[in-house]
Amino acid sequence: MLDFPLDLLRAFDAVASHRSFARAALDLRLSASALSRQIKQLERHLGMPLFYRSTRSMALTEAGQTYLEATREALAQLRTAGQALGRLQGEVRGELRLGAPVAYGRRFVVPLLPDFMRNHPAVTLSLQMSDRYADLAAEGLDLAIRVGRLEDSGLRSRQLAESRRVLVASPDYLAARGTPASLQELKRHSCLALTVNRDGEPWRCLDRSGELHSIKPTGRLRADNGDAVLAFALAGCGIAFLSDLMVAEALAQGRLCRVLPDCAGPAHGVHAVFLADPEGSPKLRALLDFLVLRLAGTQGRAR
């Protein structure tokens, strides 16, 4: 391992190549005196002279010639490494690991990924879908998509879309059990709770006046997966409180109805969270920019 600055090696290589301190100094954009001090510093470190010097000429000593052959190989390897990093800096290539919630990922992320892969043939991508909040560092994820309130976790983030939770039920359920006229009446109904992470907390819902209510869902069915809760709601099992993005299609088709349509959860974002700086990772920057561009149009579909 080198225990002196790399610029001393570059100084030595330049002087050996030009056989002149003046020309080497010009090439390195240093003064001749500064360059001479660097060579003397290197010689003191090695404990032997590297050049024969006279008033008219200079030449490498035997030790200098041996050292030049060894250091030129090392410098060539360093230049090759630098060029490889330079290519990496500009190319979108390598492996990406992406995490997404199950329901959101299936509806909005999975359909987009074939286009991303076609646009970036040197990328390999692994998609991990789970409704729990993954630990990016522990699970080796480059980027994860999170729907809901974003805690101050120290992760970098970028908003992809906006959503809010809405109350929904099937026409069959409402026909059989009646339609609630107020948030308080939800206590008399079968509520379908989503129990993963913080979603097991009371439902936070704004009424038409903007007042925030906290409602503890009560019912016989609970699940830790948004798709399961949606399936229960479609089957007439109760009232669900789900992202408007998730229920937009079923609402448009009439398979679900809004319950208390003047009430909804506070607006929250759909975010991409990541550890690395995208400016230093072309593959991460490409994926992030792609998701921002393609997912922005998913906002507000159930409003």
Residue pairs with C-beta under 8 A, 6 or more apart in sequence:
2 9
4 41
4 42
4 45
6 78
7 38
8 38
8 39
8 41
8 42
8 45
9 42
9 71
9 74
9 75
10 28
10 75
11 24
11 28
11 30
11 35
11 38
11 39
11 42
12 38
12 39
12 42
12 50
12 67
12 68
12 71
13 68
13 71
13 72
13 75
14 24
14 27
14 28
14 35
15 21
15 24
15 35
15 39
15 51
15 58
16 50
16 60
16 64
16 68
17 24
18 24
18 27
19 57
19 58
19 59
20 58
21 32
21 35
21 36
21 39
21 58
22 32
24 35
25 31
25 32
25 34
25 35
28 35
30 38
39 50
39 51
42 50
43 49
43 50
46 63
46 67
48 61
48 63
49 61
49 63
49 64
50 60
50 61
50 63
50 64
50 67
51 58
51 59
51 60
51 61
51 64
52 58
52 59
52 60
52 61
60 68
88 94
88 282
89 282
90 282
91 122
91 282
92 120
92 122
92 123
92 282
92 283
92 286
93 120
93 122
93 123
93 282
93 283
94 122
94 123
94 124
94 283
95 123
95 124
95 125
95 126
96 123
96 124
96 125
96 126
96 142
96 143
96 283
96 284
96 287
97 125
97 126
97 128
97 139
97 140
97 141
97 142
97 143
98 109
98 125
98 126
98 127
98 128
98 141
98 142
98 143
98 144
98 145
98 287
99 127
99 128
99 129
99 130
99 134
99 136
99 139
99 141
99 143
99 144
99 145
100 109
100 127
100 128
100 129
100 144
100 145
101 129
101 130
101 131
101 145
101 146
101 147
101 226
102 129
102 130
102 131
102 225
102 226
102 227
103 131
103 225
103 226
103 227
103 230
103 243
103 246
104 145
104 147
104 226
104 243
104 245
104 246
104 270
105 127
105 129
105 145
106 129
106 227
107 245
107 246
107 249
108 245
108 295
108 298
109 127
109 145
109 291
109 295
110 127
112 290
112 291
112 294
112 295
113 125
113 127
115 290
115 294
116 123
116 125
116 286
116 287
116 290
117 123
117 125
119 290
120 283
120 286
123 283
123 286
125 287
128 134
128 139
128 141
131 196
131 197
131 224
131 225
131 226
132 196
132 197
132 224
133 144
133 146
133 197
134 141
134 144
136 142
136 143
136 144
136 155
136 273
136 274
136 275
137 275
142 274
142 275
142 276
142 281
142 283
142 284
142 287
143 272
143 273
143 274
143 284
143 287
143 288
144 272
144 273
144 274
145 160
145 270
145 271
145 272
145 273
145 291
146 270
146 271
146 272
146 273
147 163
147 243
147 245
147 268
147 270
148 198
148 199
148 268
149 198
149 268
150 157
150 268
150 269
150 271
150 273
153 273
155 273
155 274
155 275
156 273
156 274
156 275
156 276
156 277
156 278
157 271
157 272
157 273
157 274
158 271
158 272
158 288
158 292
159 269
159 270
159 271
159 272
160 269
160 270
160 271
160 272
160 291
160 292
160 295
160 296
161 245
161 269
161 270
161 295
161 296
161 298
161 299
162 267
162 268
162 269
162 270
162 299
162 300
163 243
163 244
163 245
163 267
163 268
163 269
163 270
163 299
164 243
164 244
164 264
164 265
164 266
164 267
164 268
165 203
165 205
165 241
165 242
165 243
165 244
165 264
165 265
166 241
166 242
166 243
166 244
166 247
166 258
166 261
166 264
166 265
166 302
167 186
167 205
167 239
167 240
167 241
167 258
167 259
167 260
167 263
167 264
168 233
168 239
168 240
168 241
168 242
168 247
168 250
168 251
168 256
168 257
168 258
168 259
169 233
169 236
169 238
169 239
169 240
169 256
169 257
169 259
170 233
170 234
170 235
170 236
170 255
170 256
170 257
171 254
171 255
171 257
172 236
173 190
173 233
173 236
173 237
173 238
173 239
174 257
174 259
176 236
177 189
177 190
179 259
180 186
180 188
180 189
180 239
180 259
180 260
182 260
183 205
183 207
183 213
183 215
183 260
183 263
186 215
186 217
186 239
187 215
187 218
189 219
189 238
189 239
190 218
190 219
190 220
190 221
190 237
190 238
190 239
191 203
191 217
191 218
191 219
191 238
191 239
191 240
191 241
192 217
192 219
192 221
192 222
192 223
192 229
192 232
192 233
192 237
192 238
192 239
192 240
192 241
193 199
193 200
193 217
193 219
193 221
193 222
193 223
193 229
194 200
194 222
194 223
194 224
194 225
194 226
194 229
194 240
194 241
194 242
195 222
195 223
195 224
196 224
196 225
202 214
202 215
202 216
202 217
203 214
203 215
203 216
203 217
203 241
203 265
204 212
204 213
204 214
204 215
204 265
204 266
205 212
205 213
205 215
205 241
205 263
205 264
205 265
206 212
206 213
206 263
206 264
206 265
206 266
207 213
207 262
207 263
208 262
208 263
212 266
217 241
219 238
220 238
221 232
221 237
221 238
223 229
223 232
226 242
226 243
226 246
229 240
229 242
230 240
230 242
230 246
230 247
230 250
232 238
232 240
233 239
233 240
233 242
233 247
233 256
234 250
234 255
234 256
239 259
240 247
241 265
244 264
244 300
244 301
244 302
244 303
245 270
245 298
245 301
245 302
247 256
247 302
248 301
248 302
250 256
251 257
251 258
251 302
270 295
270 298
272 288
272 291
272 292
274 284
274 288
276 284
278 284
278 285
278 288
279 285
